[in-house]
Amino acid sequence: MDLELLEQTLARHGQPRFRARQVWGWAARGAASYEQMTDLPAWLREALASELPFSSLQLQRESRACDGTIKARFATRDGHPLETVLMRYRDRRRSICVSSQSGCPLDCTFCATGRMRFARNLSASEIVDQALHFTRVEEHPRYRSAARGDHGAHGGHPATPRASGQGERAARPLTHCVFMGMGEPMLNLDAVLAACERLPDLGVTQRRTTISTVGWIPGIERLAEHDRPLRLAISVHAAEEALRSQLMPVNDRFPLRDVIDAARAFHARRRRRIFVEYVLLAGVNDRYEQALALARLLTGPAAGAYPAARARPAGGPGERSAAGPRPGARGSSIFKVNLIPYNATIAAGADPYRGSTRESIAAFQAALQSRGIPATVRLTRGRAINAACGQLAAEVA
Ligand code: SAH
């Protein structure tokens, strides 16, 4: 929903200012049309329906994986493709992975998005509309019944925006947001930050919102100065400059050492632990010495000292992820590494990369943990529908 256009449209109809908040309140709670906004005059609902598209995005396709992951492919009004993923977890977390751009101007060699054409930055409304779509998918049953015209089944009209208690909580099902869909959020930071101001109305607080970057230093610096508790994630993928430049050409412009310095400065300012993302590629960046090099890079003055004598190797190779720091880690590292199993992005014959084995992933994780760096292995979700990390590359159908 384009909120600027909404305000203009309401003003044209001589409506008081509170109307925009009222409409937004309904949308944020998962209403699927103006028609459902029952405390608006009927004529106004009709006027809005004919003058203002309910969403700035058109849903083109939705794929569902059996792990509960849903991928939505949208087109902007001017025809540019983008994708968004909803991940559902058993503990009721609902995390959306949103796109900040249609395509991506950077060319990380292992990422599908980098291979499609870069179109443009998305607007704040286009970012928020991705989240609104999934709020509607997951919405409260009362909205669903209203949308189907099935008013009897769940006790009548949809909850009003003023509703409180259980109903309201259920109507805000999203809990987390990561800017890990298409694009580089730091290249579109104004719109990203504007969208982050809206997401709390959908239940996604800024503390539970993570901005992931290739290491675009001006963006990291700006985020450090930004007065909101947003989380920062950095895609590192290699601890050696030369290898990183090979995998991610942007490293020539912003070398890893400087990126890590910027991340430390971010931590000094904001006091929030930083996620380091590391895609494990067999024979490329998954060797034991490379894990130690990564640990050295991330251990430093600000992270505290980790005497080897205190550290103990982490659990055996079967271990998938560790909840929190290992014994000896003391929980004081400013970085936490997310090890990401590689997701194939092109046909096996043409793909220069292979994912690391479970055993090497576990060994890499254990090596980091033994040096006091907390490390988890990201569960791979949505692979069957090409919705996993790095697999987003939509073409408009
Ligand atoms: N441009 C930002 C946001 C995109 S995030 C960034 O790079 O951080 C997408 C995440 O998925 C990044 O950590 C990226 O490195 C990772 N990724 C990309 N391609 C992947 C692949 N084929 N398999 C697994 N992860 C991948």
Residues whose N, C-alpha, C, O or C-beta is under 5 A from the ligand:
A	BS01	SAH	F110 C111 A112 F179 M180 G181 G183 E184 S212 T213 V214 S235 E277 V279 I340 P341 Y342 N343 T345 C389 G390
